[in-house]
Amino acid sequence: MKKVIRIILIVFLALWTMVNLLSILRAFSGSDGLLVVVALFVYLIVAVPIYRLISRLNKKEEPVDIPPIFEVSVKTTYDNPYQQALNDGRVLEGAPADMYIIDGGNISRADGKLPTDEDVAYFIEYGMQRAMQEEQDSPNPLFHRSAQEEELKYQFEDSSKPQTYIKMMSHFTNLRSLAHDKTDSNRKIETLEQALVAFGYARQWHYNHSQGAMLYFQDNWENLHNSRNPCFSWADVVKHEMEEEINLQHIVIPEILEQSIGGFLQKDIYAMFPNESKESLRYVINALVQSDRVTKTKHGNTYFIKRT
């Protein structure tokens, strides 16, 4: 773009020079000195700025060092990271030149440098292969269905009236959500029990309906998985929630009430119940405060709990 503008300006300056030169020559031939001065003045007014602009366009721009928006520092805590990883057995097998180290779920270069595009492509490929291998090795039946079983599930979803089984599934999931909203521990346990009953009814209906319905229910509600557990049921989760609530009701709450007779700092109660989350213990204490069974007074960066 600059080149085009420069050419246009040069051509314009050349034409302007020729026109004004002719005017000056006519003024000289007519012995009109004032006209010569005026013509020269007009020429300079236009020519000088154009000449300066052409000079700036011809001048090469020096590269400017723009500071980065943020800096990334790569630190390594060992002198020979590859050898260290090799000794620890953390070098990825089959990696190009054994350049990569796996540490838990993280993959990095053994030399500590930032990954290149080629590295990222390998990481993606490795991640896909690892996921496929984990599915093959998983005890979860969800990953080992035959083509015929998948077809049976599809036929059930496609041919059955969705209002029937969706309504049943919505019923037990809604009951669980309703239980979470209960502030009374006994009511919460009762509602969770109702959710398990509704789950059992839906399970029995699917198992009796057809093989496709049974497979559908299993893979959606009984063959669940996450990073900690390769295979579990929705009912297992609800049963665990019930056990936690019963434990709070019969063990944690009585102990908190016993300790509150003499009073205690809230932060000290966490060590007494290491298997309970701080959030659960705070919830229990707040519920006891709301029911006027204990008082809670600010004490430094914690609270002092006292029996009413």
TIFI-193271 format. One record per residue: residue number from 0; chain; x, y, z of N, C-alpha, C in turn. Coordinates in steps of 0.05 Angstrom, whole numbers, plus 5000, padded with zeros to 4 digits. Example, Ala and Ser with C-alpha at 12.3 -4.5 7.8 and 13.67 -1.06 7.14 Angstrom:
<nodes>
<node 0 A <5264 4886 5156> <5246 4910 5156> <5264 4934 5156>> <node 1 A <5257 4955 5142> <5273 4979 5143> <5258 5001 5157>> 
</nodes>
This chain:
<nodes>
<node 0 A <5017 4976 5000> <5000 5000 5000> <5018 5025 5000>> <node 1 A <5039 5025 5016> <5057 5048 5017> <5070 5053 4990>> <node 2 A <5076 5031 4977> <5090 5033 4951> <5072 5047 4930>> <node 3 A <5046 5040 4930> <5027 5052 4911> <5024 5082 4917>> <node 4 A <5021 5089 4943> <5019 5118 4951> <5044 5133 4942>> <node 5 A <5067 5121 4946> <5092 5134 4939> <5093 5140 4909>> <node 6 A <5085 5121 4893> <5086 5124 4864> <5067 5147 4855>> <node 7 A <5043 5147 4867> <5023 5168 4860> <5034 5195 4867>> <node 8 A <5046 5198 4891> <5057 5224 4899> <5080 5233 4881>> <node 9 A <5097 5214 4873> <5119 5221 4855> <5109 5231 4828>> <node 10 A <5089 5217 4817> <5078 5225 4791> <5065 5253 4794>> <node 11 A <5049 5257 4816> <5036 5283 4820> <5057 5305 4823>> <node 12 A <5079 5300 4837> <5100 5320 4841> <5113 5327 4815>> <node 13 A <5117 5306 4798> <5130 5311 4772> <5112 5329 4754>> <node 14 A <5086 5322 4754> <5068 5338 4737> <5065 5367 4748>> <node 15 A <5064 5369 4775> <5062 5396 4787> <5087 5412 4781>> <node 16 A <5110 5399 4781> <5135 5413 4775> <5135 5423 4746>> <node 17 A <5126 5406 4727> <5125 5414 4699> <5106 5437 4694>> <node 18 A <5082 5436 4707> <5063 5457 4703> <5073 5484 4714>> <node 19 A <5085 5483 4738> <5096 5508 4749> <5120 5518 4735>> <node 20 A <5136 5500 4724> <5159 5508 4708> <5151 5523 4683>> <node 21 A <5130 5514 4670> <5120 5528 4647> <5109 5556 4654>> <node 22 A <5096 5558 4678> <5085 5584 4687> <5108 5603 4692>> <node 23 A <5130 5593 4704> <5153 5610 4710> <5166 5619 4685>> <node 24 A <5169 5601 4665> <5181 5609 4639> <5165 5631 4625>> <node 25 A <5138 5628 4626> <5121 5648 4613> <5125 5675 4627>> <node 26 A <5127 5674 4655> <5130 5699 4670> <5157 5712 4663>> <node 27 A <5178 5696 4659> <5204 5706 4652> <5203 5719 4624>> <node 28 A <5189 5705 4606> <5188 5715 4578> <5172 5742 4577>> <node 29 A <5153 5745 4596> <5138 5769 4596> <5150 5790 4614>> <node 30 A <5173 5785 4625> <5188 5804 4642> <5170 5813 4666>> <node 31 A <5154 5794 4676> <5136 5800 4699> <5148 5787 4723>> <node 32 A <5165 5802 4738> <5179 5791 4762> <5160 5783 4784>> <node 33 A <5138 5798 4788> <5119 5791 4809> <5106 5764 4803>> <node 34 A <5099 5759 4778> <5086 5733 4771> <5105 5710 4775>> <node 35 A <5132 5715 4771> <5151 5694 4775> <5153 5686 4805>> <node 36 A <5153 5707 4822> <5154 5702 4851> <5129 5687 4860>> <node 37 A <5106 5695 4851> <5081 5682 4859> <5080 5653 4850>> <node 38 A <5088 5648 4825> <5088 5621 4814> <5107 5603 4830>> <node 39 A <5131 5614 4836> <5150 5598 4852> <5140 5592 4880>> <node 40 A <5127 5612 4892> <5116 5609 4919> <5094 5588 4920>> <node 41 A <5076 5589 4900> <5055 5569 4898> <5066 5541 4895>> <node 42 A <5087 5539 4879> <5100 5513 4874> <5111 5501 4899>> <node 43 A <5126 5518 4915> <5139 5509 4939> <5119 5500 4960>> <node 44 A <5096 5516 4962> <5076 5509 4982> <5066 5481 4979>> <node 45 A <5062 5472 4954> <5052 5445 4949> <5074 5425 4948>> <node 46 A <5097 5431 4935> <5118 5412 4930> <5132 5403 4955>> <node 47 A <5138 5422 4973> <5154 5415 4997> <5140 5394 5015>> <node 48 A <5115 5398 5022> <5102 5377 5038> <5101 5350 5025>> <node 49 A <5096 5350 4998> <5095 5325 4983> <5122 5311 4983>> <node 50 A <5143 5327 4980> <5170 5316 4980> <5177 5304 5007>> <node 51 A <5169 5317 5029> <5174 5306 5056> <5159 5280 5060>> <node 52 A <5134 5279 5050> <5118 5255 5053> <5131 5232 5038>> <node 53 A <5141 5237 5014> <5154 5216 4998> <5179 5206 5013>> <node 54 A <5193 5225 5025> <5218 5217 5040> <5211 5199 5063>> <node 55 A <5189 5205 5078> <5181 5188 5100> <5173 5160 5091>> <node 56 A <5159 5159 5068> <5151 5133 5057> <5175 5117 5048>> <node 57 A <5196 5130 5039> <5220 5115 5030> <5236 5105 5053>> <node 58 A <5232 5117 5076> <5248 5110 5100> <5238 5083 5111>> <node 59 A <5256 5065 5116> <5249 5038 5126> <5243 5040 5156>> <node 60 A <5222 5027 5165> <5214 5028 5193> <5231 5008 5209>> <node 61 A <5241 5018 5231> <5257 5001 5248> <5238 4983 5264>> <node 62 A <5245 4957 5268> <5227 4940 5283> <5226 4949 5312>> <node 63 A <5202 4949 5323> <5198 4958 5351> <5194 4933 5368>> <node 64 A <5208 4932 5390> <5205 4911 5409> <5181 4916 5427>> <node 65 A <5160 4899 5422> <5136 4902 5438> <5137 4883 5461>> <node 66 A <5135 4893 5485> <5136 4874 5508> <5113 4855 5508>> <node 67 A <5117 4830 5516> <5095 4810 5517> <5074 4818 5537>> <node 68 A <5050 4809 5531> <5028 4814 5550> <5033 4800 5576>> <node 69 A <5043 4775 5574> <5051 4761 5598> <5075 4744 5591>> <node 70 A <5090 4737 5610> <5114 4720 5606> <5109 4693 5618>> <node 71 A <5119 4673 5604> <5117 4645 5614> <5145 4636 5622>> <node 72 A <5148 4628 5646> <5174 4618 5655> <5172 4588 5659>> <node 73 A <5191 4574 5649> <5191 4545 5652> <5214 4538 5671>> <node 74 A <5208 4526 5693> <5228 4519 5713> <5230 4489 5716>> <node 75 A <5252 4479 5720> <5256 4451 5726> <5271 4447 5752>> <node 76 A <5264 4428 5767> <5276 4424 5793> <5298 4403 5793>> <node 77 A <5306 4394 5769> <5327 4374 5769> <5345 4380 5745>> <node 78 A <5371 4372 5747> <5391 4378 5727> <5386 4362 5701>> <node 79 A <5378 4337 5704> <5373 4321 5680> <5345 4309 5682>> <node 80 A <5325 4324 5673> <5297 4315 5677> <5291 4289 5663>> <node 81 A <5303 4285 5640> <5297 4260 5626> <5307 4236 5641>> <node 82 A <5332 4238 5651> <5343 4216 5666> <5328 4211 5692>> <node 83 A <5319 4233 5705> <5304 4231 5729> <5277 4217 5724>> <node 84 A <5264 4225 5702> <5239 4212 5695> <5243 4183 5687>> <node 85 A <5265 4178 5673> <5271 4150 5665> <5275 4133 5690>> <node 86 A <5289 4143 5710> <5293 4128 5734> <5267 4123 5749>> <node 87 A <5249 4143 5748> <5223 4141 5761> <5202 4125 5745>> <node 88 A <5209 4118 5721> <5190 4103 5704> <5168 4120 5694>> <node 89 A <5173 4146 5690> <5151 4164 5681> <5154 4173 5652>> <node 90 A <5174 4162 5638> <5177 4169 5610> <5156 4154 5593>> <node 91 A <5143 4169 5576> <5122 4156 5560> <5133 4137 5540>> <node 92 A <5122 4113 5539> <5131 4093 5520> <5122 4101 5492>> <node 93 A <5139 4097 5473> <5132 4103 5445> <5133 4132 5438>> <node 94 A <5141 4149 5456> <5142 4178 5450> <5167 4183 5432>> <node 95 A <5165 4202 5413> <5188 4209 5396> <5212 4216 5413>> <node 96 A <5233 4201 5410> <5259 4205 5423> <5255 4205 5454>> <node 97 A <5233 4193 5463> <5228 4193 5492> <5230 4220 5504>> <node 98 A <5216 4240 5491> <5219 4267 5500> <5200 4275 5522>> <node 99 A <5180 4259 5528> <5158 4268 5545> <5157 4253 5571>> <node 100 A <5147 4267 5591> <5144 4256 5618> <5115 4258 5626>> <node 101 A <5105 4236 5638> <5077 4237 5649> <5079 4237 5679>> <node 102 A <5064 4255 5691> <5063 4258 5720> <5034 4260 5728>> <node 103 A <5022 4238 5736> <4994 4238 5741> <4979 4241 5715>> <node 104 A <4962 4262 5713> <4948 4268 5688> <4961 4288 5671>> <node 105 A <4986 4297 5679> <4999 4318 5664> <5022 4306 5647>> <node 106 A <5025 4318 5623> <5046 4310 5604> <5063 4334 5598>> <node 107 A <5089 4331 5599> <5107 4354 5594> <5132 4344 5579>> <node 108 A <5147 4363 5568> <5172 4356 5555> <5193 4350 5576>> <node 109 A <5210 4330 5570> <5231 4323 5589> <5252 4344 5592>> <node 110 A <5255 4361 5572> <5276 4382 5573> <5266 4407 5587>> <node 111 A <5240 4407 5595> <5230 4430 5609> <5221 4453 5592>> <node 112 A <5223 4450 5565> <5215 4472 5547> <5185 4471 5542>> <node 113 A <5175 4494 5532> <5147 4495 5525> <5141 4477 5501>> <node 114 A <5117 4464 5500> <5111 4446 5478> <5107 4461 5452>> <node 115 A <5116 4448 5430> <5112 4459 5403> <5085 4448 5392>> <node 116 A <5079 4456 5367> <5054 4446 5355> <5056 4415 5351>> <node 117 A <5080 4405 5345> <5084 4377 5342> <5079 4362 5368>> <node 118 A <5089 4375 5390> <5085 4363 5417> <5055 4361 5423>> <node 119 A <5040 4383 5418> <5012 4384 5424> <4997 4362 5408>> <node 120 A <5005 4358 5383> <4992 4337 5366> <4997 4310 5379>> <node 121 A <5021 4305 5389> <5027 4280 5402> <5011 4276 5427>> <node 122 A <5009 4298 5443> <4994 4297 5468> <4965 4289 5463>> <node 123 A <4953 4300 5442> <4925 4294 5435> <4923 4265 5427>> <node 124 A <4942 4256 5410> <4941 4228 5401> <4945 4209 5425>> <node 125 A <4963 4216 5442> <4968 4199 5466> <4944 4198 5484>> <node 126 A <4931 4222 5488> <4907 4223 5504> <4885 4205 5493>> <node 127 A <4881 4206 5467> <4860 4190 5455> <4866 4160 5458>> <node 128 A <4891 4153 5453> <4899 4125 5456> <4896 4115 5485>> <node 129 A <4903 4133 5504> <4900 4126 5532> <4871 4122 5540>> <node 130 A <4854 4140 5530> <4825 4138 5536> <4813 4112 5525>> <node 131 A <4821 4105 5500> <4812 4081 5487> <4821 4056 5503>> <node 132 A <4846 4057 5512> <4857 4034 5527> <4843 4031 5554>> <node 133 A <4837 4054 5567> <4823 4053 5592> <4795 4041 5589>> <node 134 A <4782 4048 5567> <4755 4037 5562> <4757 4007 5557>> <node 135 A <4778 3998 5543> <4781 3969 5538> <4787 3954 5563>> <node 136 A <4802 3967 5581> <4809 3953 5607> <4788 3957 5628>> <node 137 A <4769 3974 5624> <4749 3980 5644> <4730 3956 5650>> <node 138 A <4724 3951 5675> <4704 3930 5682> <4675 3939 5676>> <node 139 A <4671 3964 5668> <4645 3974 5664> <4633 3962 5638>> <node 140 A <4610 3949 5640> <4597 3937 5616> <4590 3957 5595>> <node 141 A <4588 3983 5603> <4580 4003 5584> <4599 4004 5560>> <node 142 A <4625 3998 5564> <4645 4000 5543> <4649 3974 5528>> <node 143 A <4633 3954 5534> <4637 3928 5521> <4611 3917 5509>> <node 144 A <4593 3935 5502> <4568 3927 5489> <4574 3918 5460>> <node 145 A <4560 3898 5452> <4562 3888 5425> <4544 3906 5407>> <node 146 A <4548 3903 5380> <4532 3918 5361> <4503 3911 5364>> <node 147 A <4497 3886 5370> <4470 3877 5373> <4457 3890 5398>> <node 148 A <4472 3892 5419> <4461 3904 5444> <4456 3934 5440>> <node 149 A <4475 3947 5425> <4471 3976 5420> <4446 3980 5403>> <node 150 A <4441 3961 5384> <4417 3963 5367> <4392 3959 5383>> <node 151 A <4392 3941 5403> <4369 3937 5420> <4363 3962 5437>> <node 152 A <4383 3975 5447> <4379 4000 5462> <4367 4021 5444>> <node 153 A <4377 4023 5419> <4366 4043 5400> <4337 4037 5394>> <node 154 A <4330 4012 5389> <4303 4005 5383> <4284 4012 5406>> <node 155 A <4293 4008 5431> <4276 4015 5454> <4271 4045 5455>> <node 156 A <4292 4060 5452> <4289 4090 5453> <4272 4100 5429>> <node 157 A <4274 4086 5406> <4261 4096 5382> <4231 4088 5381>> <node 158 A <4225 4064 5392> <4198 4053 5389> <4180 4058 5413>> <node 159 A <4192 4061 5437> <4176 4064 5461> <4167 4093 5464>> <node 160 A <4146 4096 5480> <4136 4123 5486> <4154 4135 5507>> <node 161 A <4168 4157 5501> <4187 4168 5520> <4174 4179 5546>> <node 162 A <4148 4186 5544> <4135 4197 5568> <4135 4178 5591>> <node 163 A <4134 4152 5585> <4132 4132 5606> <4157 4130 5622>> <node 164 A <4180 4123 5608> <4204 4119 5624> <4218 4145 5632>> <node 165 A <4214 4166 5617> <4225 4192 5625> <4211 4202 5650>> <node 166 A <4185 4198 5652> <4170 4206 5676> <4180 4191 5701>> <node 167 A <4185 4165 5698> <4195 4149 5720> <4222 4158 5729>> <node 168 A <4240 4164 5710> <4267 4173 5717> <4267 4201 5729>> <node 169 A <4249 4218 5719> <4247 4245 5731> <4237 4243 5759>> <node 170 A <4221 4223 5765> <4209 4221 5792> <4231 4216 5813>> <node 171 A <4248 4196 5808> <4268 4190 5829> <4291 4211 5830>> <node 172 A <4297 4224 5807> <4317 4245 5808> <4307 4270 5822>> <node 173 A <4281 4276 5818> <4269 4299 5831> <4267 4295 5862>> <node 174 A <4262 4270 5870> <4261 4264 5899> <4288 4268 5912>> <node 175 A <4309 4261 5898> <4336 4265 5909> <4342 4295 5911>> <node 176 A <4334 4311 5891> <4338 4340 5892> <4322 4352 5915>> <node 177 A <4298 4341 5919> <4280 4351 5941> <4293 4345 5968>> <node 178 A <4306 4321 5970> <4319 4314 5995> <4341 4333 6002>> <node 179 A <4356 4342 5982> <4378 4360 5986> <4368 4387 5997>> <node 180 A <4343 4394 5991> <4332 4420 6001> <4321 4418 6029>> <node 181 A <4319 4394 6040> <4308 4391 6067> <4329 4399 6088>> <node 182 A <4320 4415 6107> <4337 4423 6129> <4336 4404 6152>> <node 183 A <4313 4390 6155> <4310 4370 6176> <4323 4344 6167>> <node 184 A <4340 4333 6184> <4355 4309 6177> <4337 4285 6173>> <node 185 A <4318 4281 6190> <4300 4258 6187> <4283 4260 6162>> <node 186 A <4274 4284 6155> <4259 4287 6130> <4277 4282 6106>> <node 187 A <4301 4290 6108> <4320 4285 6086> <4324 4255 6082>> <node 188 A <4328 4240 6103> <4332 4212 6101> <4308 4198 6089>> <node 189 A <4284 4207 6099> <4259 4195 6088> <4256 4200 6058>> <node 190 A <4263 4224 6049> <4260 4231 6021> <4280 4215 6004>> <node 191 A <4304 4211 6014> <4324 4195 6000> <4315 4166 5998>> <node 192 A <4302 4156 6019> <4291 4129 6018> <4269 4127 5996>> <node 193 A <4252 4148 5994> <4232 4148 5974> <4244 4149 5946>> <node 194 A <4267 4163 5943> <4280 4164 5917> <4291 4136 5910>> <node 195 A <4301 4121 5929> <4310 4093 5924> <4287 4075 5916>> <node 196 A <4264 4078 5929> <4241 4062 5922> <4232 4068 5893>> <node 197 A <4231 4093 5886> <4223 4101 5859> <4244 4091 5839>> <node 198 A <4269 4091 5846> <4290 4081 5829> <4286 4051 5824>> <node 199 A <4280 4036 5846> <4275 4007 5844> <4251 4001 5826>> <node 200 A <4230 4017 5828> <4206 4013 5812> <4213 4017 5782>> <node 201 A <4228 4039 5776> <4236 4044 5748> <4254 4022 5737>> <node 202 A <4272 4013 5754> <4290 3991 5746> <4274 3966 5739>> <node 203 A <4255 3959 5756> <4240 3935 5751> <4223 3937 5726>> <node 204 A <4212 3961 5721> <4196 3965 5697> <4213 3961 5672>> <node 205 A <4237 3972 5671> <4255 3969 5648> <4264 3940 5644>> <node 206 A <4270 3927 5666> <4279 3899 5664> <4257 3881 5654>> <node 207 A <4232 3887 5661> <4209 3870 5652> <4200 3877 5624>> <node 208 A <4206 3902 5615> <4196 3911 5589> <4209 3896 5566>> <node 209 A <4235 3897 5564> <4249 3884 5542> <4279 3884 5548>> <node 210 A <4294 3870 5532> <4323 3870 5536> <4335 3897 5529>> <node 211 A <4324 3910 5509> <4334 3936 5501> <4329 3957 5523>> <node 212 A <4305 3954 5536> <4299 3973 5558> <4318 3968 5582>> <node 213 A <4324 3942 5588> <4342 3935 5609> <4370 3947 5604>> <node 214 A <4380 3943 5580> <4406 3953 5573> <4407 3983 5574>> <node 215 A <4386 3996 5566> <4384 4025 5567> <4386 4035 5595>> <node 216 A <4370 4022 5613> <4370 4031 5641> <4398 4026 5654>> <node 217 A <4409 4003 5648> <4435 3996 5660> <4456 4017 5652>> <node 218 A <4458 4023 5626> <4479 4041 5617> <4475 4070 5624>> <node 219 A <4450 4077 5631> <4445 4105 5639> <4445 4109 5669>> <node 220 A <4440 4088 5685> <4437 4092 5714> <4452 4072 5731>> <node 221 A <4460 4049 5720> <4474 4029 5736> <4503 4025 5727>> <node 222 A <4511 4035 5704> <4538 4033 5695> <4551 4060 5693>> <node 223 A <4549 4076 5714> <4561 4102 5715> <4591 4100 5720>> <node 224 A <4606 4121 5715> <4635 4120 5719> <4646 4148 5723>> <node 225 A <4668 4151 5737> <4682 4176 5738> <4712 4170 5743>> <node 226 A <4728 4190 5749> <4757 4186 5751> <4764 4170 5775>> <node 227 A <4747 4168 5795> <4753 4153 5820> <4741 4126 5821>> <node 228 A <4719 4122 5806> <4705 4096 5807> <4697 4088 5778>> <node 229 A <4707 4065 5769> <4702 4057 5741> <4673 4048 5736>> <node 230 A <4659 4040 5757> <4632 4030 5753> <4616 4031 5779>> <node 231 A <4594 4046 5778> <4577 4048 5802> <4548 4055 5793>> <node 232 A <4530 4052 5811> <4501 4056 5805> <4492 4083 5817>> <node 233 A <4472 4094 5806> <4459 4118 5817> <4449 4112 5845>> <node 234 A <4439 4088 5849> <4429 4081 5876> <4452 4080 5896>> <node 235 A <4476 4073 5887> <4499 4073 5906> <4505 4101 5917>> <node 236 A <4502 4121 5899> <4507 4149 5907> <4486 4157 5928>> <node 237 A <4461 4150 5924> <4439 4158 5942> <4443 4143 5969>> <node 238 A <4450 4118 5968> <4455 4103 5993> <4478 4116 6009>> <node 239 A <4499 4124 5995> <4521 4138 6009> <4512 4164 6022>> <node 240 A <4495 4178 6008> <4485 4203 6020> <4468 4198 6045>> <node 241 A <4453 4176 6044> <4436 4168 6067> <4454 4160 6091>> <node 242 A <4475 4145 6085> <4494 4137 6106> <4507 4161 6119>> <node 243 A <4515 4181 6103> <4527 4205 6113> <4507 4220 6131>> <node 244 A <4482 4222 6123> <4462 4236 6138> <4456 4222 6164>> <node 245 A <4455 4195 6163> <4451 4179 6188> <4474 4183 6207>> <node 246 A <4498 4183 6196> <4522 4187 6212> <4521 4214 6226>> <node 247 A <4513 4235 6211> <4510 4261 6223> <4489 4261 6245>> <node 248 A <4467 4247 6240> <4445 4248 6259> <4451 4233 6285>> <node 249 A <4465 4210 6283> <4469 4193 6306> <4497 4194 6319>> <node 250 A <4516 4206 6305> <4543 4207 6316> <4553 4236 6318>> <node 251 A <4552 4251 6296> <4564 4277 6295> <4548 4297 6313>> <node 252 A <4522 4298 6308> <4505 4317 6323> <4506 4312 6353>> <node 253 A <4503 4287 6362> <4504 4282 6391> <4531 4290 6403>> <node 254 A <4553 4286 6388> <4579 4293 6399> <4582 4324 6400>> <node 255 A <4572 4338 6380> <4574 4367 6380> <4558 4378 6403>> <node 256 A <4534 4367 6408> <4518 4376 6431> <4532 4370 6457>> <node 257 A <4545 4348 6459> <4560 4341 6484> <4583 4360 6488>> <node 258 A <4598 4366 6467> <4620 4385 6470> <4611 4413 6475>> <node 259 A <4587 4420 6466> <4578 4447 6469> <4569 4454 6497>> <node 260 A <4567 4434 6514> <4560 4439 6542> <4581 4458 6555>> <node 261 A <4606 4451 6551> <4627 4468 6562> <4636 4489 6542>> <node 262 A <4627 4486 6517> <4634 4505 6496> <4660 4497 6482>> <node 263 A <4662 4503 6456> <4686 4496 6440> <4688 4516 6417>> <node 264 A <4712 4518 6406> <4717 4534 6382> <4710 4517 6357>> <node 265 A <4696 4529 6338> <4687 4514 6315> <4710 4501 6300>> <node 266 A <4733 4515 6298> <4756 4504 6283> <4767 4478 6296>> <node 267 A <4761 4474 6322> <4772 4451 6336> <4755 4426 6330>> <node 268 A <4731 4429 6322> <4713 4407 6317> <4721 4391 6292>> <node 269 A <4735 4405 6273> <4742 4392 6248> <4760 4368 6252>> <node 270 A <4779 4371 6272> <4798 4349 6277> <4784 4325 6289>> <node 271 A <4761 4329 6303> <4747 4307 6315> <4733 4289 6295>> <node 272 A <4727 4301 6271> <4713 4285 6251> <4728 4288 6224>> <node 273 A <4751 4275 6222> <4768 4278 6198> <4754 4268 6172>> <node 274 A <4735 4250 6175> <4722 4238 6152> <4698 4255 6142>> <node 275 A <4691 4275 6158> <4670 4293 6150> <4682 4319 6138>> <node 276 A <4669 4329 6117> <4679 4354 6105> <4672 4378 6124>> <node 277 A <4689 4399 6122> <4684 4423 6138> <4657 4435 6131>> <node 278 A <4650 4433 6105> <4624 4444 6097> <4601 4430 6110>> <node 279 A <4603 4403 6113> <4581 4388 6126> <4579 4395 6156>> <node 280 A <4603 4398 6169> <4603 4405 6197> <4592 4433 6202>> <node 281 A <4599 4452 6185> <4589 4479 6187> <4558 4479 6183>> <node 282 A <4549 4463 6164> <4520 4461 6159> <4506 4450 6184>> <node 283 A <4517 4430 6197> <4505 4418 6221> <4504 4439 6244>> <node 284 A <4526 4453 6248> <4526 4474 6269> <4506 4496 6264>> <node 285 A <4505 4505 6239> <4485 4526 6232> <4456 4516 6236>> <node 286 A <4451 4490 6230> <4425 4479 6234> <4418 4478 6264>> <node 287 A <4438 4472 6280> <4434 4471 6309> <4429 4500 6320>> <node 288 A <4443 4519 6308> <4438 4547 6316> <4410 4556 6310>> <node 289 A <4401 4549 6285> <4374 4557 6277> <4352 4544 6294>> <node 290 A <4358 4520 6304> <4338 4507 6321> <4342 4514 6351>> <node 291 A <4359 4534 6356> <4363 4544 6383> <4374 4523 6403>> <node 292 A <4389 4504 6392> <4401 4484 6410> <4430 4492 6418>> <node 293 A <4443 4509 6402> <4469 4520 6409> <4470 4549 6400>> <node 294 A <4489 4564 6411> <4494 4591 6402> <4521 4592 6389>> <node 295 A <4525 4612 6371> <4550 4615 6357> <4558 4644 6359>> <node 296 A <4582 4649 6371> <4592 4676 6375> <4619 4679 6362>> <node 297 A <4622 4702 6348> <4648 4707 6335> <4670 4708 6355>> <node 298 A <4692 4693 6348> <4716 4692 6366> <4741 4691 6349>> <node 299 A <4752 4715 6344> <4776 4717 6327> <4768 4710 6298>> <node 300 A <4783 4690 6287> <4777 4682 6260> <4759 4657 6259>> <node 301 A <4747 4650 6281> <4729 4627 6282> <4704 4635 6299>> <node 302 A <4690 4614 6309> <4666 4619 6326> <4668 4602 6351>> <node 303 A <4656 4612 6372> <4654 4597 6397> <4625 4586 6399>> <node 304 A <4624 4559 6401> <4598 4545 6402> <4592 4537 6431>> <node 305 A <4567 4544 6439> <4559 4540 6467> <4531 4529 6468>> <node 306 A <4526 4510 6485> <4499 4499 6489> <4480 4520 6500>> <node 307 A <4456 4522 6490> <4437 4541 6501> <4424 4531 6526>> 
</nodes>
